[in-house]
Amino acid sequence: MLGMFVLVKLLLGYLLVNPSYELHRDEFLHLDQGKHLAWGYVSVPPFTSWVSWIILQLGNTVFWVKFFPSLFGALTLILVWKTIESLNGKRFALVLGATAVTFSVILRINLLYQPNSFDILSWTCCYYILVRHIQTGNNKWLLIGAATLALGFLNKYNIVFLVMGLLPAIVLTRHRVIFLNRFFYVAMALALLMLSPNLTWQYQQGFPVFHHLKILAETQLVNVDRTGFLKEQLLYFIGSLFVIIAALVAFVRYPPFFKYRLFGMSLVFTLCILLFLKAKGYYAIGLYPIYLAFGAVYIEYLISTGWLRYLRPVAVITIVLLFIPLIKIAFPVNSAAVIQKDASALQRLGLLRWEDGKDHPLPQDFADMLGWKELAHKTDSIVLLLNDQEATLLLCDNYGQAGAINYYSEIQGISAFSMNADYLDWFELDTKEIRHVILVKDIYDGDKQRTRERKFFNEVTLIDSITNPFARERGTNLYLLKDATTSINSILRVEILKRKKEASNY
């Protein structure tokens, strides 16, 4: 039966995306990181780049890009299943827990190749390991937990919130004896050893993570509403909310779960920390899968005898029925044109609100999956206008533009770069002298006449723009800058140093 749920979980990752959509802006960046392996990046820790390298070896097709987040979601489901088994849950609890994981926000997260899917898996794995340590007292779980925590950290620094919420919960319960166990410190040493290459990289680069967090706080978190954060927590597992509530009740009323009360405390502490920091709602999703396991077992106990046992199929069906209406709202199953015709439900739920705090025609993630092929094809057509392609640089305003051109371009050997995100470290200025530049500029850029660039090139021409009415990149302009009058390589080197200095002076 577990195999059936895993298969459904994997298939839904492909079936719930309309073919009219392309890859997401962030996916392009992560895929390009696989071509530039390092122990750290400005945007994320290194784990995602390792997965991207595997995807590249497998052919770099859309199938494999979609496969890995679906795989991480399936592994999360398996961990919930194994947790239920360890809590002595039987068939109904297993089916209830697996259904709750499958038909939840986790399925939406697993559609995109981002660190979030493995982040949720890491949280769930850490909690599962803690459950097993409480059950067995075997110190091997401390070592496994430390390694899992380190991998989670190397994937997304967000897992620090798990630790911040869990530590006070341990201190306030009898489990604080763990701090007297020498294996706990051996495990922490193992985790630190695994993290040391990334921490060394951060130190050598001037801790760019702090600059990234500063930019994040100024441009995105400033628009986060704490009330909205709490509303999102209810929506994420709307169909299985009763299972999570059952878990919290069980920690108080169900004697076999009294020894797991630290999980209830940890939930409160972690949510309070995230609320205080005005974190995005999805940062907390990794909290919940473990509670689906506890809640499923407790509900099975409550309705195990008498007429109540007939409520078992009702509980499972309720989760599915409450999830079905969300498919057309939260998943890109319809084309952009169809969605825009009736976007009132999306607006009421706040799903049209982008990171800028304003409402737009489509959800931001959907708009970020459009216009990229158009950009790449139009860039290719400009490249073909030039006889001197080896001396041409493709320079983009943001990482999405650069990554999309690198992924969808049909011209062999063409690479796009940007002064944005990790692309700042990937310029190849020592291999060729640049004479021409294809410049990709955001619509929000004010100088459409390219006054600055005209000082350095004999010819500056606006060639084309992105016309897809639903794309976030709509209106992005493509310029051809021909015949440089000075050393463009030197100008770029100065600009790169300037940007890096700004990033280090967070």
Secondary structure by P-SEA (a helix, b strand, c coil): caaaaaaaaaaaaaaaccccccccaaaaaaaaaaacccccccccccaaaaaaaaaaaacccaaaaaaaaaaaaaaaaaaaaaaaaaacccaaaaaaaaaaaaacccccccccccaaaaaaaaaaaaaaaaaaaaacccaaaaaaaaaaaaaaaaccccaaaaaaaaaaaaaacccccccccaaaaaaaaaaaaaaaaaaaaaaaaccaaaaaaaaaaacccccccaaaaaaaaaaccccaaaaaaaaaaaacccccccccaaaaaaaaaaaaaaaaacccccccccccaaaaaaaaaaaaaaacccccccaaaaaaaaaaaaaccccccccccccaaaaaacaaaaaaaccccccccccccccaaaaaacaaaaaaaaaaaaaaacccccccccccccaaaaaaaaaccccccbbbbccccccccccccccccccccccccccccccccaaaaaaccccccccccccccccccccbbbbbbccccccaaaaaaaaaaaaaaaaaac
